[in-house]
Amino acid sequence: MIRPELRQILRRWSEPLSAIGALLVSLWFLTLGGWFFGLIGLGGGFVSLAWLLAAIRRLPFRRDIGGPGVVEIDEGAIRYYGARLLGGEIALRDLSEIRLLPLQGRPHWRLKSTDAQALLIPLDAAGAAGLADAFAALPGIRMGEISAALNHPDAAVRTLWVRPR
């Protein structure tokens, strides 16, 4: 019933649109009057704005699934189950470097651990959108820089984060 192009756009923007909806409900609570509904509206408004900001920052990570493999983030570890022989696991506490690089015409994450092991993950692998939350927990990371790199991919290898010493 819904055109495929519109469905794709709505799926990508579903989280920011939900946050905007929650913000509108919070504003409605503010208009009801009284201190009780005012506090509910104010609190909900702050939570909705924080959610909207986080959703907009995660937006570049949300892509159509087209790459091989599955990404899983569980208990402080990033696991990639590759379609062929590729795959592996890196604990977030052992992560030392994040790079964005093109391989075979597709952008990939290159995650390097402190013991020099590397894990290559396609940006469009299933579950790769969850990497935004995992990366946000790293010390000194600039999510705005990562979002900008994802919005404007190029043919060069880009180092996006190095663990501070």
C-alpha positions, -999 to 999 in steps of 0.1 A, spaced: 0 0 0 29 23 7 54 30 -21 87 12 -16 107 45 -18 86 61 9 87 30 31 125 30 28 127 67 39 103 62 68 122 31 80 155 51 80 139 81 98 117 61 122 136 68 153 139 106 148 102 108 139 93 89 170 114 113 191 96 142 175 62 126 182 72 122 219 83 158 220 49 169 206 31 148 233 53 165 259 44 199 246 7 190 247 11 181 284 26 215 289 -5 232 275 -29 213 299 -19 236 327 -11 230 363 22 222 379 18 184 377 12 183 339 38 210 335 64 189 352 55 159 331 56 179 299 89 195 309 106 162 319 92 145 288 104 174 266 140 171 279 140 134 275 126 137 240 151 163 230 180 141 242 165 111 223 161 133 191 198 144 193 209 108 198 187 96 170 200 122 146 236 113 155 228 76 148 211 83 115 243 79 93 248 44 108 213 33 97 217 18 62 199 -7 41 213 -42 48 233 -52 17 267 -63 31 276 -98 40 275 -110 76 259 -100 109 272 -77 137 264 -84 173 272 -62 203 270 -80 236 286 -75 270 312 -50 258 323 -70 228 317 -64 191 313 -97 171 311 -100 134 300 -132 118 312 -131 83 295 -148 54 327 -165 43 359 -169 63 359 -134 77 347 -127 112 359 -123 147 354 -105 180 370 -75 197 362 -63 232 355 -26 235 381 -23 262 407 -37 238 398 -15 209 427 8 200 417 23 166 387 28 143 392 34 106 368 38 77 382 23 45 369 13 11 373 -24 1 360 -37 -32 340 -5 -37 322 -7 -3 330 12 29 341 -10 58 349 -4 94 384 -15 104 386 -21 141 420 -27 155 427 -42 190 456 -35 213 472 -68 202 472 -56 166 443 -79 154 420 -62 129 383 -68 123 367 -57 90 330 -50 91 310 -38 61 290 -6 69 258 -22 55 261 -55 74 231 -66 94 233 -51 129 260 -26 120 238 3 131 243 -8 167 280 2 164 270 38 170 260 30 206 291 9 211 314 36 197 298 63 218 311 46 250 348 49 239 369 76 256 376 107 236 355 97 206 339 125 185 306 111 171 301 142 150 333 134 131 322 99 125 288 110 113 304 134 89 327 107 76 297 84 70 277 111 53 306 119 29 325 87 22 355 89 -1 382 66 -15 407 74 12 413 55 44 402 77 73 413 72 109 383 82 130 395 74 165 426 63 183 426 53 220 441 81 241 472 71 260 
